[in-house]
Each structure stands twice: as C-alpha cells, then as structure tokens.
Amino acid sequence: MFYALIVALLLGIPLGMLAAYMRDKWPDVLFRALAILTYATPVFFGGLLLKLVFSVWLGWLPLGDRASTRVSLVLDNIPGATGIYLIDALRTGNAQIITDVLAHAVLPALTLGLLTAGIFLRLVRANMIGSLGSEYVDAARSRGVREARLVRTHAFRPALVPIITVMGLQIAMLLGGSVLTETTFGWRGLGFELNQYLSARDFVAVQGIVAMLAVIVAVTNFVVDVVAALIDPRVRF
C-alpha cells in the first residue's frame, strides 16, 4: 500500500495539475481518458496484464513474491528482522539485496497505484480548474507572476484540502485492493494472509486482520485531518 500510494502521488498530482492548466486541449483529453481507464480496470486484470508484458514478454521484472528465494532467506534470518523487506534490506547495506526487493515491488505498486492515480488525477484537475479561475489567481497573473509559480503556489495549495481529505478515504480502498494485488503477485502481506485465512475458514484470524486494517484506516484519517488543518487554517475552525 505504501509503494502504491507513492506511485499514485507521483503520477496523479503532476498529471492532474497539467491537465487543469491545459484544460480541453489534447493532453487534458488524453490524461482524462487514462484516468478513466486505470480506474475502470480491475486490479487483478491489471496485475496479470503487467506481469504478461514486463515479466513474460520483456523479462524486465520478476513475476511475483516479495524477493527472490536467496534474498528472502537472508532477510528472514538477520537479527531483529522487522518482516518489512525494504527496511531489512536497507539494514544490510547490500545494494544487490535492496535492488532485488525494489524490483519485486515495482509491478504490485504499479498495479494498485495506477488505480488510485486515476482518482487523484481527476480530483486534482477539478479543484485546480476552480482555483485557476479565481480572482486571486487573476490578480497574481496581472502582477506578472510566472505561470509555473502561479500553478504551483497560487492555484495548487488552495486546492490541496479536498485532495488530502479524499487521499485519506482512498486508504481504505488501497487496503481492499491490496488483497487482490498480493494474491495476484504472491506477495505475502496482510492481504495475502487474509485471503488464505478466508479460504481455510479461520475466522478468528480474519477478525484479527480486519480489526488491524480498521485501526490503520482510523489512524490514517486522523493524520489526514491534522495535515489538512496545518495546510488551511480555516479548517481549524
């Protein structure tokens, strides 16, 4: 989920800003079409398609799992292992191990991140269009403020509050999508284990994982509310 959120932010926010600035031109139409396509594509189908292209046809990335067998054995047996492979790989200081872990994370992150990136793109575009048409942006433009600064500072920051709020709500969707993503790629995380426990009818374990996911969603939404208040003082009142 963490990897997917990074992908969604890196793709959704810049493309949404560009689409708003070039409203009704061909880049805007293209980005909106891509946003609809990524949002409408089922997670498991997108994962299988990415595996077919980048793993089977091109051979650039591994098919699944969190790391190769050799690296998994190393990371599982280091003293005080956290179970989070990226953190454990960084602790080893071995560049090959770190690269292996990151390579295994690319396709799952893209599969789940593209879904959320489409939502962020359309949300950023809609809010930025409203900001770009406001009077304070026209006043800044009349004072000779450069267009790049106008978009980044004057138009984007006021549009951040609804974007951050929806980002908190998307965490629940990412957690739900992680079940399908981890099952598709054999990524042994909470989503994968939840699927295994459901198949085995181990409802006590299912309840434990669902309770943990509920706590993650609640804490994330609290953090989002605090960040929104820091960005926009009006929210504090």
Secondary structure, 3 states (H helix, E strand, C coil): CHHHHHHHHHHHHHHHHHHHHCCCCHHHHHHHHHHHHHHHCCHHHHHHHHHHHHHHHCCCCCCCCCCCHHHHHHHHCCCCCCCCHHHHHHHHCCHHHHHHHHHHHHHHHHHHHHHHHHHHHHHHHHHHHHHHCCHHHHHHHHCCCCHHHHHHHHHCHHHHHHHHHHHHHHHHHHHHHHHHHHHHHCCCCHHHHHHHHHHCCCHHHHHHHHHHHHHHHHHHHHHHHHHHHHHCHHHHC
